[in-house]
Amino acid sequence: MEDFEARRQRLVKESGPTGRTVAVLDFLALNSESEYTFAELARQTGISKATLHDIVRVLVENAYMRRSTNGRLSLGPAIIGLGDAAIGSRLALLNLSRPLLSQLAASEGLQAVASTVTDDEIVILARHGDRLVRSPWYEVGERIPFAPPIGTVFLAWGDEAELQRWFEKSDDTPSDLDHDEIRSAVRAARERGYTFGLRVNARERLQLVLHRLEDEETVDGAKAHVGELLAEMKDERYLVAELNESSAYDVDFISSPVFDSVGRVSMAVNVVGFTRPQSKMQIERLGRLLLSVAMRITAASGGVAPDSFPFEIRSNSRTR
């Protein structure tokens, strides 16, 4: 994934006044608990003081940036309104999930992430825990293709028609994807109550391609590679149905669904940032722990697990 420094340089050098404004907001968002003098902000973002002056003035006047009594700068309250509007009805879920995911991240030394599906994309809604070297995908606002083999947590407990629409969702997805292999992984996830994926080279390369999609001049060229990389993820065993007792797995994520009042997946909770391979026992322990968190959020929000969820877990979620 493009790190902040590379993104900052691109925004400042290539994207004009709008890009420089985004670079300022990006920096403050990544350092939301800190305040900066005007000179510090100019140095950190690489924007000239003359240019930064106008950006700061407009953002402060419109409450997207706050100037404290000592003159230091930080994000302003208007950002909250934008975030609430973008998240919409999922804001209550995020408020319920925040303490649970924060505790999970701290106790396991991982990042805990909330995500949802919007149109044809998975959107990262929240992230808890320290920034980790091996979790390059999971920034708040990050968008990931909701296309095979990515996103099984959002459809494993739906019907066959929903699964088929997912297979056909993107014209960029190659027709030679092994649907039977993916279906096998989906069935396994349905039985245990959580999904997981392995870290593969194609996924990291796909992230770079997705960043190119932000540049209008390279959209057509970048889109041409998305389907190919999605197919490579399958070839590199991104999804695994059966776990071997004697094997260790380079896990990318583990996910469990949060259901709404009619049993649809409204949000997924995930753990990411694994620094070492995981055994079958370790994956299952974390999967059950994450599943417990997801069911607590489901129950607290008035949700209910569908009939396709494991019976014992479904029954427990309905009686809480």
C-alpha positions as semicolon CSV with decimal commas, in nm:
position;residue;x (nm);y (nm);z (nm)
1;M;0,000;0,000;0,000
2;E;0,110;0,356;-0,066
3;D;0,230;0,487;0,271
4;F;0,150;0,835;0,402
5;E;0,479;0,988;0,293
6;A;0,442;0,867;-0,067
7;R;0,078;0,973;-0,073
8;R;0,168;1,314;0,071
9;Q;0,433;1,375;-0,192
10;R;0,197;1,275;-0,472
11;L;-0,085;1,493;-0,342
12;V;0,138;1,796;-0,287
13;K;0,324;1,770;-0,618
14;E;0,066;1,634;-0,860
15;S;-0,284;1,716;-0,740
16;G;-0,296;2,095;-0,715
17;P;-0,470;2,295;-0,439
18;T;-0,729;2,024;-0,368
19;G;-0,461;1,761;-0,324
20;R;-0,269;1,981;-0,081
21;T;-0,584;2,032;0,125
22;V;-0,637;1,656;0,136
23;A;-0,274;1,609;0,240
24;V;-0,328;1,843;0,537
25;L;-0,645;1,660;0,645
26;D;-0,476;1,321;0,598
27;F;-0,188;1,425;0,820
28;L;-0,414;1,557;1,095
29;A;-0,632;1,244;1,077
30;L;-0,327;1,020;1,121
31;N;-0,224;1,231;1,422
32;S;-0,568;1,313;1,558
33;E;-0,457;1,327;1,922
34;S;-0,192;1,593;1,857
35;E;-0,189;1,966;1,789
36;Y;0,061;2,148;1,566
37;T;0,190;2,498;1,522
38;F;0,154;2,647;1,176
39;A;0,530;2,604;1,117
40;E;0,519;2,238;1,229
41;L;0,225;2,166;0,999
42;A;0,407;2,325;0,704
43;R;0,718;2,119;0,776
44;Q;0,531;1,793;0,825
45;T;0,318;1,825;0,509
46;G;0,586;1,979;0,287
47;I;0,352;2,260;0,183
48;S;0,489;2,612;0,158
49;K;0,375;2,852;0,429
50;A;0,225;3,087;0,174
51;T;0,008;2,812;0,027
52;L;-0,071;2,656;0,363
53;H;-0,191;2,987;0,501
54;D;-0,494;2,995;0,270
55;I;-0,571;2,627;0,329
56;V;-0,565;2,669;0,706
57;R;-0,772;2,987;0,691
58;V;-1,053;2,824;0,492
59;L;-1,052;2,502;0,695
60;V;-1,059;2,690;1,026
61;E;-1,335;2,925;0,907
62;N;-1,549;2,624;0,814
63;A;-1,464;2,422;1,129
64;Y;-1,280;2,144;0,944
65;M;-0,974;2,250;1,140
66;R;-0,960;2,385;1,495
67;R;-0,724;2,653;1,622
68;S;-0,679;2,631;2,001
69;T;-0,628;2,930;2,230
70;N;-0,250;2,883;2,205
71;G;-0,272;2,890;1,826
72;R;-0,205;2,519;1,768
73;L;-0,399;2,338;1,497
74;S;-0,591;2,008;1,490
75;L;-0,893;1,851;1,318
76;G;-1,217;2,044;1,367
77;P;-1,569;1,931;1,458
78;A;-1,709;1,963;1,105
79;I;-1,516;1,646;1,018
80;I;-1,744;1,454;1,256
81;G;-2,049;1,556;1,058
82;L;-1,895;1,436;0,733
83;G;-1,799;1,107;0,889
84;D;-2,144;1,056;1,040
85;A;-2,310;1,128;0,706
86;A;-2,082;0,885;0,522
87;I;-2,134;0,608;0,777
88;G;-2,508;0,672;0,802
89;S;-2,707;0,409;0,990
90;R;-2,393;0,216;1,080
91;L;-2,285;0,483;1,326
92;A;-2,476;0,313;1,611
93;L;-2,303;-0,016;1,529
94;L;-1,965;0,152;1,537
95;N;-2,041;0,307;1,875
96;L;-2,140;-0,034;2,011
97;S;-1,835;-0,203;1,861
98;R;-1,575;0,054;1,964
99;P;-1,502;-0,069;2,321
100;L;-1,517;-0,435;2,220
101;L;-1,283;-0,399;1,924
102;S;-1,048;-0,172;2,117
103;Q;-1,023;-0,430;2,396
104;L;-0,975;-0,713;2,146
105;A;-0,693;-0,527;1,969
106;A;-0,517;-0,452;2,297
107;S;-0,546;-0,804;2,437
108;E;-0,429;-0,979;2,119
109;G;-0,167;-0,729;1,999
110;L;-0,346;-0,702;1,663
111;Q;-0,559;-0,449;1,483
112;A;-0,936;-0,484;1,504
113;V;-1,122;-0,345;1,204
114;A;-1,488;-0,281;1,118
115;S;-1,595;-0,293;0,753
116;T;-1,909;-0,290;0,541
117;V;-2,018;-0,326;0,178
118;T;-2,127;-0,027;-0,027
119;D;-2,224;-0,100;-0,387
120;D;-1,935;-0,303;-0,530
121;E;-1,679;-0,216;-0,265
122;I;-1,585;-0,310;0,088
123;V;-1,523;0,003;0,293
124;I;-1,313;0,017;0,611
125;L;-1,519;0,202;0,875
126;A;-1,298;0,189;1,183
127;R;-0,963;0,059;1,303
128;H;-0,851;-0,003;1,659
129;G;-0,505;-0,087;1,787
130;D;-0,153;0,021;1,709
131;R;-0,042;0,075;1,352
132;L;0,123;-0,249;1,245
133;V;0,378;-0,313;0,973
134;R;0,196;-0,612;0,827
135;S;-0,152;-0,469;0,785
136;P;-0,111;-0,250;0,477
137;W;-0,472;-0,267;0,365
138;Y;-0,665;-0,149;0,661
139;E;-0,689;0,229;0,670
140;V;-1,020;0,398;0,756
141;G;-1,192;0,486;0,430
142;E;-0,996;0,225;0,235
143;R;-1,201;0,067;-0,045
144;I;-1,151;-0,291;-0,156
145;P;-1,324;-0,468;-0,448
146;F;-1,622;-0,677;-0,338
147;A;-1,554;-0,944;-0,598
148;P;-1,437;-1,307;-0,588
149;P;-1,247;-1,415;-0,390
150;I;-1,273;-1,108;-0,162
151;G;-1,564;-1,055;0,077
152;T;-1,693;-1,401;0,170
153;V;-1,792;-1,278;0,518
154;F;-2,065;-1,064;0,360
155;L;-2,237;-1,347;0,174
156;A;-2,153;-1,678;0,341
157;W;-2,483;-1,667;0,531
158;G;-2,698;-1,549;0,243
159;D;-2,874;-1,753;-0,024
160;E;-2,744;-1,912;-0,343
161;A;-2,873;-1,629;-0,561
162;E;-2,672;-1,378;-0,357
163;L;-2,360;-1,589;-0,394
164;Q;-2,415;-1,619;-0,769
165;R;-2,457;-1,242;-0,805
166;W;-2,124;-1,202;-0,625
167;F;-1,957;-1,435;-0,875
168;E;-2,102;-1,226;-1,157
169;K;-2,062;-0,886;-0,989
170;S;-1,753;-0,766;-1,174
171;D;-1,689;-0,790;-1,546
172;D;-1,319;-0,772;-1,457
173;T;-1,333;-1,102;-1,271
174;P;-1,202;-1,384;-1,495
175;S;-1,450;-1,658;-1,584
176;D;-1,193;-1,928;-1,500
177;L;-1,210;-1,862;-1,124
178;D;-1,262;-2,194;-0,947
179;H;-1,616;-2,143;-0,817
180;D;-1,622;-2,485;-0,653
181;E;-1,311;-2,407;-0,450
182;I;-1,453;-2,076;-0,336
183;R;-1,789;-2,237;-0,254
184;S;-1,606;-2,493;-0,041
185;A;-1,441;-2,213;0,158
186;V;-1,777;-2,038;0,194
187;R;-1,941;-2,357;0,327
188;A;-1,661;-2,402;0,580
189;A;-1,703;-2,040;0,695
190;R;-2,079;-2,091;0,729
191;E;-2,024;-2,387;0,958
192;R;-1,772;-2,222;1,192
193;G;-1,916;-1,869;1,201
194;Y;-1,613;-1,679;1,070
195;T;-1,397;-1,649;0,760
196;F;-1,026;-1,603;0,712
197;G;-0,783;-1,539;0,430
198;L;-0,413;-1,591;0,381
199;R;-0,157;-1,327;0,291
200;V;-0,066;-1,355;-0,078
201;N;0,157;-1,151;-0,306
202;A;-0,125;-1,069;-0,546
203;R;-0,323;-0,892;-0,278
204;E;-0,043;-0,646;-0,205
205;R;0,001;-0,580;-0,576
206;L;-0,374;-0,530;-0,612
207;Q;-0,357;-0,254;-0,350
208;L;-0,105;-0,067;-0,562
209;V;-0,333;-0,097;-0,864
210;L;-0,628;0,036;-0,665
211;H;-0,428;0,342;-0,572
212;R;-0,365;0,403;-0,943
213;L;-0,742;0,415;-0,992
214;E;-0,740;0,741;-0,798
215;D;-0,553;0,898;-1,089
216;E;-0,799;0,960;-1,375
217;E;-0,523;0,932;-1,631
218;T;-0,449;0,572;-1,538
219;V;-0,797;0,435;-1,465
220;D;-0,836;0,231;-1,783
221;G;-0,491;0,081;-1,757
222;A;-0,526;-0,002;-1,389
223;K;-0,870;-0,163;-1,426
224;A;-0,730;-0,402;-1,682
225;H;-0,517;-0,565;-1,410
226;V;-0,775;-0,597;-1,132
227;G;-0,939;-0,917;-1,253
228;E;-0,603;-1,080;-1,321
229;L;-0,483;-1,008;-0,968
230;L;-0,808;-1,131;-0,814
231;A;-0,758;-1,458;-1,000
232;E;-0,399;-1,484;-0,876
233;M;-0,524;-1,454;-0,519
234;K;-0,719;-1,774;-0,574
235;D;-0,419;-1,945;-0,731
236;E;-0,204;-1,847;-0,433
237;R;-0,455;-2,011;-0,194
238;Y;-0,605;-1,697;-0,052
239;L;-0,903;-1,899;0,074
240;V;-0,862;-2,231;0,254
241;A;-1,153;-2,457;0,348
242;E;-0,970;-2,716;0,558
243;L;-0,702;-2,648;0,819
244;N;-0,424;-2,898;0,880
245;E;-0,313;-2,966;1,238
246;S;0,053;-2,983;1,136
247;S;0,061;-2,672;0,916
248;A;0,119;-2,304;0,992
249;Y;-0,069;-2,038;0,796
250;D;0,036;-1,684;0,705
251;V;-0,298;-1,528;0,799
252;D;-0,400;-1,193;0,652
253;F;-0,733;-1,153;0,834
254;I;-1,007;-1,328;1,029
255;S;-1,363;-1,191;0,993
256;S;-1,700;-1,251;1,156
257;P;-2,039;-1,103;1,062
258;V;-2,262;-0,862;1,253
259;F;-2,627;-0,913;1,158
260;D;-2,918;-0,669;1,142
261;S;-3,275;-0,725;1,262
262;V;-3,366;-0,944;0,962
263;G;-3,049;-1,155;0,963
264;R;-2,849;-0,976;0,693
265;V;-2,480;-0,897;0,735
266;S;-2,467;-0,524;0,809
267;M;-2,102;-0,507;0,914
268;A;-1,800;-0,732;0,955
269;V;-1,553;-0,726;1,243
270;N;-1,200;-0,836;1,159
271;V;-0,860;-0,892;1,315
272;V;-0,551;-0,816;1,105
273;G;-0,181;-0,746;1,146
274;F;-0,048;-1,095;1,212
275;T;0,331;-1,089;1,247
276;R;0,391;-1,465;1,240
277;P;0,227;-1,777;1,094
278;Q;-0,067;-1,918;1,290
279;S;-0,148;-2,280;1,370
280;K;-0,491;-2,436;1,325
281;M;-0,549;-2,406;1,700
282;Q;-0,450;-2,038;1,706
283;I;-0,676;-1,954;1,410
284;E;-0,969;-2,133;1,570
285;R;-0,916;-1,963;1,906
286;L;-0,908;-1,617;1,747
287;G;-1,200;-1,704;1,522
288;R;-1,417;-1,803;1,817
289;L;-1,311;-1,492;2,009
290;L;-1,398;-1,266;1,716
291;L;-1,726;-1,452;1,666
292;S;-1,815;-1,383;2,029
293;V;-1,749;-1,012;1,976
294;A;-1,960;-1,009;1,658
295;M;-2,251;-1,181;1,834
296;R;-2,236;-0,937;2,125
297;I;-2,260;-0,646;1,882
298;T;-2,541;-0,823;1,693
299;A;-2,743;-0,877;2,013
300;A;-2,680;-0,527;2,151
301;S;-2,796;-0,367;1,826
302;G;-3,115;-0,572;1,803
303;G;-2,981;-0,797;1,530
304;V;-3,040;-1,167;1,490
305;A;-2,836;-1,442;1,325
306;P;-3,005;-1,608;1,026
307;D;-3,106;-1,974;1,001
308;S;-2,789;-2,045;0,798
309;F;-2,573;-1,954;1,099
310;P;-2,451;-2,237;1,328
311;F;-2,750;-2,340;1,540
312;E;-2,590;-2,312;1,885
313;I;-2,450;-1,965;1,811
314;R;-2,778;-1,853;1,652
315;S;-2,978;-1,965;1,954
316;N;-2,746;-1,787;2,196
317;S;-2,760;-1,462;1,997
318;R;-3,142;-1,464;2,008
319;T;-3,163;-1,506;2,383
320;R;-2,926;-1,225;2,484
